[in-house]
Amino acid sequence: MTLLVAIVSWNGRTDLTRCLESLVSSPPSVPHSITVVDNASADGSADMVESTFPSVRLVRSPENLGFARGNNVAIRHDDSDLILLLNPDTVVPPGAIDTLVSRLVEEPRTAAVGPRIVDGEGRPELSFGAMPTPFAEARRKLLSALYGRGLSPSTAVVQRMTSRERIVDWVSGACLLVRRSSAEAVGLLDERYQLYWEDVDFCAALRARGWHIRFTPAAEIVHLRGRSAARAPGPTSRAYREGQLAFYAKHQSRWLPFVRWYLALRYHEQRPGTEDQGPRDQGPSAHSN
């Protein structure tokens, strides 16, 4: 059993350094390799990987491929049995990857598994969920908004939700372990998605083949989320909306006219210069690469 850790990075040298340090200082016991696909960073990220982490395979892309295409490049450069999609703005504690691998291997019907994800202060994220619909998204955004304000009832709900292993519809691409055989059976990640929603789409494709998606709190990683959105708020906001429309067109076409109407109304009513800064809640596909 071999493992590929795939990391797609764009102008996140500090985060990427921290992530790779956590992987190299306490490596998983399973035989593994690490591939970093650098999406034409201008901050010296690729040079840092090459000079500081010589054991890491580096793929320099001349353009920003996005999350889905970048991960597919990493996957095609390797033939490991298992694939871990990992954001560069994560820190992986010792033993976390081995625990994920164990849970996946122990569950033959499970194609992908995701860990409990916490922020820099140890607060859990809603890094999994049900198949998105407008109503499910509205409920999730409300819960996330209340949770973000630290209100006690919502905090208790999120703590309870993230403390029990369960079968879910999707887990976040910030840290997603999948069997290569399953990933290849569905054609890897859909490259029509640039930055958001591809993980939800990927999990939907896996479930359509009859496999399970599993969330387990037995493994935990730290996610310092939202770094790409902060560096390029306009493009990331547009990428989120485009991914949302693509997802509904592919999986929930009956809701597509409503989603189009809602997005047109929402962004038409915003004042010039106040474009939404992208998804700030733990909504679908909030891996924030």
N, C-alpha and C positions, 0 to 999 in steps of 0.2 A: 504494500500500500504506500503510494507516494503522493505528495501534496505540492501544489503550486500556490504560492501566495501572489496574487496579481494586484498591483497598485498602479492606478492611473493618476498622474499628478500634473498640475498646472500652476506655476508661480506660487508654490507653497513650500519653499525650501526649508523654513524653520520647522513647519509641521512634519514634512517628510523626513527630516533628519531625526526628529523625536520618535516618529513611528518606526523607522528602521532600527534605531538604537534599541527600542523595546523588543524588537524581533530578534536582533543579533545577540543582545545581552542574555536573553532567556529564550533560546530557540525551542520550538516544539520538538518532541522526541521522535515524531514520525519523520522519515526521510523526506526532505522538502527542498524546494528552490524558491527564490524570490525574484520576480520580474517587475521592474518599474518601467512603465511606458510614460515618457515625458512628452506632454502635449505642447511642444514648442514654447517652453517656459523661457522667460527673459530675465530670470533672477538667479541664474547659475545653478539651478536645481540639478540639472543633468551632470554638470561637472562635479558637483558635490557627491553625487552617487558614485560616479566613476572613481573619484580620488579617495573617498572615505569608506566606501562599502564595496570593495573589489569583488566580493563573492556574489553580489547582486547582479543579475542580468539587467542591463539597461538597453531600452529601445528608445532611440531619439526620433520622435515624429517631427517632420518639417511643418506640420500644421496641427491645430487643435482638433483632435479627432472626436472629442466628447467622451463621455463615460462608457457608453455601450461599445462603440467602435474600438476605443482604447483597450478595454478589457478583452474584446475578441482577439485583438492583435496579440496580447499577452498569452491568451489561451492557446492560440495557434502556434506560438513559439515553443510550446511545451507539450509533453504527453503524459503528465501526471494523472493518477487515478482520481484525485480529488482536487477541487479548485476553490480557493478562498478569495472572494472579492473583498478587498479591504481598502477603505479610504485612507489617504495619507494623513488626515487630521485625526487619527486614532492613536491610542496607546494601548498595547496589548500586554496585560499582566501575565506573569509566568503561569503556565498550565492552561490558559484559556483556550488555545487552539487545540490542544490535545483533548480537552473535554468536549469540544465541538465535534472533533473527529470521532470520538468514542460514541457520542449520541447518534451520529449519522450511521456509523457502521452497525450499531446495535438495532437499528430500525430499518429493515430492508425495504419497507414501503415508503420511506422518507427519501425524497430526492434532494431536499435542501433544508438547512437548519441555520437559525440565527440566534445570537446570544442576547442576553440582557445588556443593553447599552445605557451607559450613564454619562452625564456631562462632567465637566471638570470639578464640580462640587459634589459629585456622587449622586445627583438626582437622576432617577431613571427616565429614559425617553420612551415614548410610545413608538417603538421601532418595529411594530407588526400591526396587522389589522385585518379587517374583513374586506371583501371585494368592494371597491369604491362605487357608490352611487351618489347622486346629489344629496340625498338625505343622510347617508352614512358620512359623507364629507362634512356636512353641516354639524352633525353631532360631534364628530371628532374635533372640528375646529373650535366648537364651544368648550368642550372638555379641555383642549389644549390651552385656550385663552384663559380659562379659570385656573388651570394648573400653573400657567406661566406667571400668574399673579400671586401664587402661593396660597390660594384659598384652601382651607383644611379639608372640606369634603372631597374636592377634586384630587388633592394630594393623596388622600386615603384610597381613592378609586384607582389612581395610576399605580400606587405602590402594590395594591392587591392584584391588579392586572399583570404586572411585571414580575410577580413572585411565584407564578405557577406555570409549569410547562404545559404547553397546549399545541394542538394542531390549529393552524391559522391559514388565512388565504395568501398572505405575503409577509415577508420579512425584509428589513431594510438592506439595501445594497452597500451600506456603510461597512457591514461585515456579514457576508453571506457565504456559507460553505455548501458546495453542490458537488454531486457526483459528475465526473466528466461524461460518463455514458448518458446520463440524463440530459446534461447540457447540450451535448451533440445531437441527441434525439430531437430536440426542439429547435435546432439551428442556432444555438448560442443566443446572445442577446440581440434584440431587434435594434438595428442600427438607425432606424428612423428617429429614435429618441436621442436627444443631444446630451441632456444632463439630468432630467427628472423623469420619473414614471417608468423607466426601463426595468427597474427591479420588480415593480408590481406586475408589469406585463410579463416578465420572465417567469415569475411564480405562477401566473395564470396559465401560461403555456405548459409548465410542468404539471400543474393540477389537471389540466385537460387530458394529460396522458394517464391519469389515474394515480399519480404519486401524491404523497403528503408533503406539506410544508410545515416545519416544526419550529416553534420558539422554545428555547430553554434558558432559564435563569441560572442553570448550573455553571454556565460560562458567562463571564462579564468582561466587557471592554469599555474603555473611556473614549468618548467622541467629543472632540472640541469642534463642534459643528458650525456651519454657516460661513466658513472662511472664503469660499469662492463667491458667494453672494455678496459679501462685504467688498471684495475686490472689484466686482463688475455687477452692480445691482441691476442695471437695466437689462443686459443680456441674459442674466440668470432668471429674471422675472419673466422675460419673453419665452425662454426655454421651458420654464415651468408651465406656462399657459399652452404653448405648442404641444408639449408632452401630454398635458391633460386632454386636449382636443383629440390628439392621435389615439390616446387610450380609449376614450369614449367611442370614437369612430370604429375602433377595432373590436371592442368588447361589450360596449353598452350603447349601441347605435340608437336605440329608442330615446335615450336621454340626450343625444348630441345636440338637437335643436335648442333644448332648454339651456345646456351648458354654454353654447355659443351666444345665446341671448343674454345670459347672466354675465359672461365675461365682457361682452360688448357694452352692456349697461354700466358695469362697474368701472371699466377703464375710460369710458366716454365721460363719465361724471367726475373723474379726477381732474384737478386743476393742473395746468401745465407746470412741469417741474416737480410734480409730486408723484411720479410714477411709483407704483408699488415696488418695494424692495425685495420682492420674492417671498417664498414661503417661510414664515417665521415660526410656524407651529410644527408639531411633529406629525405632519400630514403624510399622505402617501408619498413614497419615494424621497423622503427627506434625508437622503444620504449626504447632501451638500458637498459633493466632491469639489 
